[in-house]
Every structure is written in structure tokens, then in C-alpha cells.
Amino acid sequence: MRRLLIGAALLITVCGTAGIASSGSHVTPRQWAIVKFSDPVLVRGQILAGSYLVVHDDDRMAKGEPCTSIYAFDPARGPQALAVEFMCKPSQRAVCDRTTFSLRRDDTGPSRVTEYQLAGDPEAHEVPAR
């Protein structure tokens, strides 16, 4: 029980630190958000539903490596297995106050995530189809 309380306190501290927004440039090279997909969505050929930790790493992007990692997330145990990772295509947007996902709805199958933007970030990140 004590470990769970310490873990929860640590998560709250990390969430509070990561929630600091910037109006001009990134606060840190790594940004993240915990999101919940109520309906299944398609990300790079993977169907995601439920809670996930989305991480964007500017340092990896600068090296030409996959800069977005999405992990299954269990509120009681934290990040779990890597669900998908990819190299995004950044584009400048107005800073948003909450994490958003753009979806392309198809007649068949789940909607596809085409772009995401993390809260407080002046960049949106295009998600390649494959």
C-alpha cells in the first residue's frame, strides 16, 4: 500500500511538472500526455483503445529516429508495453490548452489518427499512415 501511495505521489509530481506550458518554445525536449481513446482508433496500422501514454522526444526527432512513442497505460501501474512508435512530421500551430487528436473517419474500420498536438505545445505532429 505504501508503494502505491509513493507511486501515486510521484506520478502527480511528474504530471504537474509536465503540465507547465510554454507560449513560445518547448519547455523540455520530451513531452508527454496520458490519453484515453473511448472508441478504437488506428495509429500506424495498430488499433488502440483505452488509456495510453503518448511521448514526443525532440532529441530523437533531431537524430532522425522515431520520436513519438505510445505505450499502453494502466492507471494503477503506469506505462506498460510499447503499442506503436513512429517519426512524426511537425508543423507549427497555435498553442492549445489541451491535448488534441485529429481523426480521419473511414466508412470501414476505426478512425485513423492523422495528427496530434500536446497541451501547451506550439507544434502539431502528423502521424504517417504507414
Secondary structure as UniProt FT lines:
FT   HELIX           2..18
FT   STRAND          30..43
FT   TURN            44..45
FT   STRAND          46..57
FT   HELIX           58..62
FT   TURN            63..64
FT   STRAND          68..74
FT   TURN            75..77
FT   STRAND          78..86
FT   STRAND          89..92
FT   STRAND          100..104
FT   STRAND          111..117
FT   TURN            119..120
FT   STRAND          123..126
//
